Amino acid sequence: MRRKLQIKFVIALTLSIAITMSGCSNNGNDGNPDRAGNHNAPSESMSPAASETNHSADRSPFGKYETPIAIQVGKSAGPTDKYPEGDSIENNIWTRFYKDELGIDVKIAWTALMGEQYDQKTKLAIASGNMPDLMTVNAQQLAQLVENDQIADLTDAVEQYASEFTNVLLNADGGMAMKAVTYNGKIMAIPSTGSMIDSSNVLWIRQDWLDKLGLQPPKTIADLKDIAEAFTTRDPNGNDKSDTFGLGITKDLWSITGTAGLEGFFNSYHAYPTIWVKDDSGNLAYGAVQPANKQALADLQEMYKAGWIDPEFGVKDGGRVSEDIGANKIGMLFGKMSTPFYFLATIMADPSIDWRPYPLPSIDATPASTQQDFPVQNYYVVRKGYEHPEAAVKMLNLAEEVTRTSDSEIHKRLKPKFDAALEKTEGFAAFPIIYGDLPTKNITAYLNIKKAMETKDESVLTTKEEKTSYEGLLDYINTKNPANVTYWLVFGPSGSQSVLNEYYSNKRYVGTEFYGAATPAMTTKQSTLNKLIVQEFTKIIVGNSSIDEFDRLVKDWNKIGGEQITKEVNDWKASR
């Protein structure tokens, strides 16, 4: 029972937060794919279905093709994916659902490990023109594919085939997601929708280390520095070795893997480095090149010089930082509401480990506001020339109908089968090929669970997922079973969703001001500019450059493309 609760929680929550991890390694403002020519001819190796013309598409959202059609998919895979015995990435609960319910025969054209490997595979497919019928891309790749006329116009497919729930899903954010995939009035991709609220930054701290050293949670940056020093110098892990660091950071600086990024640190200084904000004149400006970053960089340089930051952070990715967390070397980091997934194995091994989430501290008397990223980072695209672009929409319809609460015949019939497969599935193996999530799903669940806990009235729980999370939370409270600690850390009274609710209720958030399709200059320049920022910020942090070099960085950023991107972004704003 406890394992069942844990697995259901992981899939329910991860469906809404893994969007930045599955598919592409770069976020919506990242990526610099090589420019490709106009490759529109159907690829014989990629699509055996493209040349067939005798298929009849039932125009209902869940209508089955009279003769099965094939669709070649480029798919990402997680590092810990595990299928039930007899299943595989080519033959699993979802491929069978697609075939049996819709008449869609999924063929896996290629797979790659999510992150950098998938990104490289996608770039190669785009550059060669040998694309699968369906794959996931980032914002810059989407813009490139549109410019090169390599992907199908999905306007008719979405308008004619989207189910009622899919229409709600695609427009639940007020239309931002759909604007990001609309080029010249045409829908060119299906956005992998997510939650802007869930992208908020949270400070995670080892509460057991705070208690051991007699320290209080930080409310100011000065408090954070005191904790960082104590965690470095006062042997909080008790092994009589100097092997701990005050603040965990990855070489990427930003939360590409969902943990140990520095966005939250900069937010504490009222700087918002990876989103577009309004400047004093009301124009849109990129956060990383605004003056508020200088003080944050100066303080990071001070902390690094004092030894409170791992001197090897510049070569450590999220995986290696997670290893340090597991080795009891890090007791504080900035992350997301989903960061407990990185703690689970450590807490399972030692239940006395006590991580807690806290709101961002502030550099001054003004409470810090978290930045909120544009929640759509990945986009599902269909190769131009594929005969059945509506198949992608039908696949999304089915995934949402099965995984969400519904009274439909399809849900009642297929959800038990999905749950049974889920019991024997690990990692991202249980994910449908196309999926999305409502923007307020998790915070609504938190509020309903909170009310059920306070009133002892389970009738306020509106979905099966909420009931599962509620049961898992109760189990942890009553038994302290570490397998269910993630319920406590996310949906508990002091869990990460409680911090996000505090931000939301008090309007302590700054959302990105740009959510349109990638501009022309972004497609060719953004990746280079992002690398420049990480490179120069890192030099400043480790002391190889003075803080005054920030001003030179701003000039260089503008010179090599930032100024042009800023103009294009403001042109987009003026056109709205």
TABEL-V148699 format. One record per residue. N is the residue number from 1. NEAR is the number of other C-alpha atoms within 12 Angstrom. D_CENTER is the distance of its C-alpha to the mean C-alpha in whole Angstrom. Layout:
n,near,d_center
N,NEAR,D_CENTER
N,NEAR,D_CENTER
//
This chain:
n,near,d_center
1,15,29
2,25,27
3,22,25
4,24,24
5,33,23
6,36,20
7,33,19
8,38,19
9,39,17
10,38,14
11,33,14
12,38,14
13,41,12
14,38,9
15,40,10
16,37,8
17,40,5
18,42,5
19,46,4
20,44,3
21,39,5
22,48,8
23,41,10
24,48,10
25,40,10
26,39,10
27,40,8
28,46,10
29,48,13
30,38,14
31,39,15
32,39,19
33,34,20
34,25,24
35,28,26
36,28,27
37,20,30
38,21,31
39,26,30
40,26,31
41,23,33
42,29,32
43,26,31
44,20,34
45,21,32
46,31,29
47,34,30
48,26,33
49,31,33
50,28,33
51,21,36
52,20,37
53,15,38
54,15,40
55,21,37
56,21,37
57,28,34
58,22,34
59,24,33
60,24,31
61,34,28
62,39,28
63,31,31
64,28,32
65,28,33
66,18,37
67,21,37
68,28,34
69,36,32
70,35,29
71,40,26
72,40,25
73,37,21
74,43,19
75,40,17
76,41,14
77,35,15
78,28,14
79,20,16
80,14,17
81,22,18
82,24,21
83,28,23
84,22,26
85,15,29
86,14,30
87,20,27
88,22,25
89,35,22
90,25,25
91,22,26
92,33,24
93,38,24
94,41,22
95,35,24
96,27,27
97,34,26
98,38,25
99,30,29
100,26,31
101,31,29
102,38,29
103,30,31
104,37,28
105,32,28
106,40,25
107,34,26
108,29,24
109,30,25
110,29,23
111,30,20
112,28,18
113,26,16
114,34,12
115,36,11
116,25,15
117,24,17
118,31,15
119,38,15
120,28,19
121,32,20
122,45,18
123,33,20
124,22,23
125,36,23
126,42,23
127,24,26
128,22,28
129,31,28
130,34,28
131,42,24
132,44,24
133,47,24
134,46,20
135,48,17
136,51,14
137,56,14
138,48,12
139,50,14
140,43,17
141,52,17
142,51,18
143,40,20
144,37,22
145,46,22
146,40,24
147,28,26
148,25,27
149,26,28
150,38,26
151,45,24
152,36,25
153,32,26
154,37,24
155,25,26
156,21,28
157,32,26
158,37,24
159,23,27
160,24,29
161,31,27
162,34,24
163,28,25
164,25,25
165,30,22
166,36,20
167,30,22
168,22,20
169,34,17
170,39,17
171,27,19
172,26,18
173,28,16
174,17,20
175,21,19
176,30,17
177,41,14
178,34,18
179,29,19
180,42,17
181,44,18
182,29,21
183,27,24
184,15,27
185,15,27
186,23,26
187,32,22
188,41,21
189,49,18
190,53,16
191,49,13
192,49,10
193,46,10
194,39,8
195,41,9
196,40,10
197,43,11
198,49,9
199,47,7
200,49,11
201,49,12
202,51,15
203,49,17
204,47,18
205,41,22
206,39,24
207,27,26
208,26,29
209,35,29
210,33,30
211,21,32
212,20,34
213,24,34
214,16,35
215,25,32
216,21,31
217,32,27
218,27,27
219,25,27
220,26,28
221,34,27
222,20,30
223,21,30
224,38,26
225,33,29
226,28,31
227,38,29
228,41,27
229,31,31
230,33,32
231,42,29
232,35,30
233,25,34
234,27,35
235,26,34
236,35,32
237,32,31
238,19,35
239,13,36
240,11,38
241,15,36
242,22,34
243,27,31
244,35,29
245,40,26
246,44,26
247,44,22
248,51,20
249,48,18
250,37,17
251,34,18
252,35,15
253,43,16
254,41,12
255,39,9
256,38,8
257,39,8
258,43,7
259,44,11
260,46,14
261,39,13
262,45,16
263,45,14
264,44,16
265,47,19
266,42,19
267,44,19
268,42,21
269,38,24
270,36,23
271,38,21
272,42,17
273,43,17
274,43,14
275,37,15
276,35,18
277,34,20
278,24,24
279,20,27
280,10,30
281,8,31
282,13,29
283,21,27
284,29,24
285,35,23
286,38,20
287,36,19
288,40,20
289,39,24
290,34,25
291,27,27
292,25,26
293,37,24
294,31,27
295,27,28
296,34,25
297,42,25
298,29,29
299,29,28
300,38,25
301,27,28
302,23,31
303,33,29
304,33,28
305,19,32
306,25,33
307,29,31
308,40,28
309,39,25
310,34,25
311,27,28
312,21,26
313,30,22
314,26,22
315,17,22
316,22,20
317,28,16
318,32,14
319,24,16
320,26,19
321,39,18
322,31,17
323,20,21
324,31,22
325,39,21
326,25,22
327,23,26
328,37,26
329,35,26
330,43,23
331,46,23
332,51,21
333,50,18
334,46,15
335,45,12
336,49,10
337,48,11
338,47,10
339,43,11
340,46,14
341,38,13
342,32,14
343,40,18
344,31,19
345,22,21
346,28,22
347,28,23
348,22,25
349,16,27
350,21,28
351,21,28
352,19,29
353,32,26
354,32,25
355,41,21
356,40,21
357,39,19
358,41,20
359,44,20
360,46,20
361,34,23
362,30,25
363,29,27
364,18,30
365,13,31
366,17,28
367,24,26
368,37,22
369,36,20
370,49,16
371,43,14
372,38,12
373,37,10
374,40,10
375,43,7
376,53,8
377,46,7
378,44,9
379,45,12
380,46,15
381,45,18
382,45,22
383,47,24
384,34,27
385,30,30
386,38,29
387,33,31
388,42,29
389,39,26
390,44,26
391,53,25
392,48,21
393,47,22
394,43,24
395,46,21
396,43,19
397,42,21
398,47,22
399,40,19
400,41,18
401,36,22
402,34,22
403,41,19
404,35,20
405,25,23
406,23,26
407,16,29
408,18,29
409,14,32
410,28,29
411,25,26
412,18,29
413,18,30
414,30,27
415,28,25
416,16,28
417,22,27
418,33,23
419,28,24
420,18,26
421,29,24
422,35,21
423,29,24
424,25,24
425,32,21
426,27,19
427,28,15
428,34,13
429,37,17
430,42,17
431,42,14
432,36,16
433,45,16
434,43,15
435,44,13
436,50,11
437,41,11
438,38,14
439,33,12
440,27,15
441,34,15
442,39,14
443,36,16
444,28,19
445,35,19
446,41,19
447,31,22
448,32,24
449,41,24
450,33,25
451,23,28
452,27,29
453,26,29
454,15,31
455,13,33
456,15,33
457,16,33
458,23,30
459,17,31
460,23,29
461,27,26
462,25,25
463,25,23
464,26,23
465,34,20
466,37,21
467,31,24
468,33,23
469,44,21
470,43,24
471,32,26
472,38,24
473,37,24
474,30,28
475,26,28
476,26,27
477,23,29
478,14,32
479,17,31
480,23,29
481,28,28
482,32,25
483,35,23
484,42,22
485,44,21
486,46,18
487,48,19
488,43,21
489,41,18
490,46,16
491,46,19
492,38,22
493,30,24
494,24,23
495,37,19
496,42,16
497,46,16
498,35,19
499,38,18
500,44,16
501,34,19
502,29,21
503,31,19
504,26,19
505,16,23
506,16,24
507,18,22
508,28,21
509,36,18
510,34,18
511,33,15
512,33,15
513,28,18
514,40,18
515,37,16
516,37,18
517,43,18
518,39,18
519,38,22
520,31,24
521,30,24
522,37,20
523,37,21
524,31,23
525,32,23
526,37,19
527,31,18
528,25,22
529,36,21
530,36,18
531,25,20
532,29,23
533,38,21
534,30,19
535,24,23
536,32,25
537,41,23
538,35,23
539,27,27
540,34,28
541,40,26
542,31,28
543,24,31
544,17,32
545,21,32
546,22,33
547,28,31
548,21,33
549,25,32
550,33,29
551,24,31
552,20,32
553,33,28
554,29,28
555,19,31
556,20,29
557,32,26
558,28,28
559,17,31
560,23,28
561,27,26
562,35,25
563,25,28
564,25,28
565,31,24
566,34,25
567,22,28
568,26,26
569,34,23
570,27,26
571,17,28
572,23,25
573,23,25
574,13,29
575,9,29
576,12,27
//
